[in-house]
Amino acid sequence: MKIFLDTANIEEIKRALDWGVLDGVTTNPTLVSKESGKGKFDEIVDEILKIVPGPVSIEVFSTDFNGMVSEAERIAKKGSNAVIKIPMGFEGLKAVKYLSKEGIRTNMTLVFTTNQAILAAKVGADYVSPFVGRLDDIGEYGMGIVENIKTVYTNYRFRTEIIVASVRHPIHVYEASLIGADVVTMPFSVLEKMVMHPKTDEGIQRFLEDAKKIKF
């Protein structure tokens, strides 16, 4: 399972890269806007594409076919690792179909049903992003959609990879790994929590105390 960071923060990305666990990055207008005080959209995106060796999903701002395609073509020229995030919808499906034929990689985002994921695969999306946390927020079992998508994609041998998105906590990551999701994209805080455990800290402290009693 690949681990992506869902962020536009350069320092968070650099720290995860330094740990050796980062496979890619996903962004969206909201995440980029949080970093807007540190640079313009193009500057932030260009820096992320430069430092991340794996896929970087960058979302378009337009919601109509022509606008999405125009922005996608401009973003795709920024780097070979650029992946274009397109929101699910009638115009989004058209855009993904067109971009797929042009050889531009896409990530269909804001997916909340298995039927939407089927359509995303049918038009050639390289990735599909079901938002599990937002489904949990409204009382649905978000990870259930990941299970269903995985079953359907396996049944029909769809090549679209599943990115588990809107991740709220490490349990989402754990459950996604059991299902066999291709990717989990998460906030930096969730990645940090995956590393930590009080028993680990307790063990290290005990080893340090015992080490004082011997010569090395």
Secondary structure, DSSP 4 states (H G I P E B T S, - for coil): -EEEEE---HHHHHHHHHHT---EEE--HHHHHHTGGGS-HHHHHHHHHHH-SS-EEEE-S--SHHHHHHHHHHHHTT-TTEEEEEESSHHHHHHHHHHHHTT--EEEEEE-SHHHHHHHHHTT-SEEEEBHHHHHHTTS-HHHHHHHHHHHHHHHT--PEEEEBS--SHHHHHHHHHHT-SEEEE-HHHHHHHH--HHHHHHHHHHHHHHTTS--
